[in-house]
């Protein structure tokens, strides 16, 4: 508002007389802008709180899924990287059968 008033020609006798309608409109604009800003800040704070709450206190079925995922990740880390687990059928040959290495 002040930058807008800076471009108006200033009278010789002092400050510019602004009509009451313009003052009320500028006051309402400031109040509306502050209200919108506070509403958005509150909405983002609520969103952040919900995300934090869901990660620290998950629902029982989500907690069970997270535990199962951690167990499978732990099992994957305990296996040796060079040896893959026996997942092939009994009639399949080992991938390196041609090397004639005893298993």
N, C-alpha and C positions, 0 to 999 in steps of 0.2 A: 504494500500500500504506500509506503514512504517513497519508494522509487517512482511510483506513478505520480505522486504529488510533486516530486522534484522537477518534473518536466513542465509543470504548469507555470505560467508567468507569475511571478511574485508581485504583489502590489507594493507601491512605494511606502505605504504606512505600516507594513508588518506582515503578519501571516495571512494566509488565504482563509476566507470564511467558507466552510464546507457545510452544505445543507444537512439537516438532521437525517434525511432519508438515506444519504450516502453513508453517513456514520453508522446507522443501524444495519445497512446492508453489509458493510465491511466487518462489523462486529459479528454478525451471523455467519459470514464466510469463515472467519477465524474460528468460531466455535464449532462449526461443522467440520472444518479441516482437523481441528484437534480431536474432536469426537471420532472421526474416521481413523485417525492415526492410533488413538488409544484402543479402538475396537480391533484394528489389525494386529497391534502388539499383543493384546489379550488372546486373540485367536491363535497366533503363532506360539504363545506361551502355553496355551492349552494343548495344542498339537504336540509340542515338544514333551510336555508332561505325560501325555498319553503314550507316546513312543517309549519314554523312559520307564513308565509303569509296566508296559507290556514286556519289556526286556528283563526287568528285575523280578516281576511276579507274573510269570506266564500262567495261563489256564492249565489245568491238569493234563488235558490231552495234548496240548502244545509242549508241555514239559516232558511228557513221555516220548514224543517224537524227537525232541532235542537230545534226550538221553540216548535213545537208540542210534541217532546219528553220530553222537560222540563215541559210542561203543564201536560202531563200524569203522569210524576213522581211526580209533585206537588199534583195532585189529589190523587195519591196513598198514599202519606204521610198524607193527611188531613183525610182520612178515619180512623175510629177506628180500632185498630188491632184485637180486639176480634169479631167484627161484620163484616160479609162479606156483600157486597152489594147484592141487590135482582137481581140475574141473572138467577133464575130458572123460568121455565114456570109456568103459573097460575095453572095448574093441578097437579104440583109436590108438595109434602109435604115438610115441613121444615126438615132438617136433624135430629133435636132432637124432632120429633113429639111424640115419645113414652114417653117423660118426662111429658107430659100433662101440659106444661107451656103455659100460655096465651101470645100471641104475640101482 
